[in-house]
Amino acid sequence: MSKLKSMVTSPPDRQGVVFEIWNENRQVAEISKEPDRDYEIEIYPAANNDAWCFNLHELKAMLEDGVRKLACNP
């Protein structure tokens, strides 16, 4: 299993910043907090429609980090 990486970005199609989660060179998910909406997550398919396989604690920590970082970047 590879380590997950993250970054906060400001895509042109969003009003605020998003928290992207990456596994090597593939985006796994994106957490966002748009105005007047709760936190949302988009989960993207793995290569060749395989299943993603991550350490549960690592992924949970990454998701919690994303919420914290988005809360600091309204």
C-alpha positions as CSV (number, residue, x, y, z in Angstrom):
1,M,0.0,0.0,0.0
2,S,1.3,3.5,-0.9
3,K,1.2,6.5,1.4
4,L,-1.5,9.0,0.7
5,K,-0.6,12.6,-0.1
6,S,-2.8,15.7,0.1
7,M,-2.9,19.3,-1.1
8,V,-5.2,22.2,-0.8
9,T,-6.1,23.7,-4.2
10,S,-8.3,26.4,-5.6
11,P,-9.9,25.0,-8.7
12,P,-11.7,27.5,-11.0
13,D,-15.0,25.7,-10.8
14,R,-15.3,26.1,-7.0
15,Q,-16.0,29.1,-4.9
16,G,-13.5,28.0,-2.2
17,V,-10.5,25.8,-1.8
18,V,-10.7,22.0,-1.9
19,F,-8.6,19.3,-0.2
20,E,-7.4,16.7,-2.7
21,I,-6.2,13.3,-1.6
22,W,-3.8,11.5,-3.9
23,N,-2.3,8.0,-4.2
24,E,0.9,8.2,-6.2
25,N,-0.2,10.1,-9.4
26,R,-3.9,9.3,-9.2
27,Q,-6.5,11.5,-7.4
28,V,-8.5,9.4,-4.9
29,A,-10.9,12.0,-3.5
30,E,-11.7,15.7,-3.1
31,I,-13.2,17.2,0.0
32,S,-15.0,20.6,-0.4
33,K,-17.1,23.0,1.7
34,E,-19.1,25.3,-0.5
35,P,-21.0,28.2,0.9
36,D,-24.3,27.2,2.5
37,R,-23.5,23.5,2.2
38,D,-22.0,20.9,4.5
39,Y,-18.6,19.2,3.9
40,E,-18.8,16.9,0.8
41,I,-16.5,14.3,-0.6
42,E,-16.1,13.2,-4.2
43,I,-14.5,9.8,-4.5
44,Y,-12.9,8.9,-7.9
45,P,-12.5,5.4,-9.4
46,A,-9.2,3.6,-9.2
47,A,-7.3,2.7,-12.4
48,N,-8.9,0.1,-14.5
49,N,-12.0,0.2,-12.3
50,D,-10.0,-1.8,-9.6
51,A,-10.8,-1.2,-5.9
52,W,-8.7,1.2,-3.9
53,C,-7.1,-0.4,-0.9
54,F,-5.8,1.9,1.9
55,N,-4.9,1.6,5.6
56,L,-8.1,2.7,7.3
57,H,-6.4,4.7,10.0
58,E,-4.3,6.6,7.4
59,L,-7.4,7.4,5.3
60,K,-9.4,8.5,8.4
61,A,-6.6,10.8,9.5
62,M,-6.3,12.2,6.0
63,L,-10.1,13.0,5.9
64,E,-10.0,14.6,9.4
65,D,-7.0,16.7,8.2
66,G,-8.9,17.8,5.2
67,V,-11.9,19.0,7.3
68,R,-9.5,20.9,9.6
69,K,-7.7,22.6,6.7
70,L,-10.9,23.6,4.9
71,A,-12.2,25.1,8.2
72,C,-9.1,27.3,8.3
73,N,-9.5,28.4,4.6
74,P,-13.1,29.6,4.3
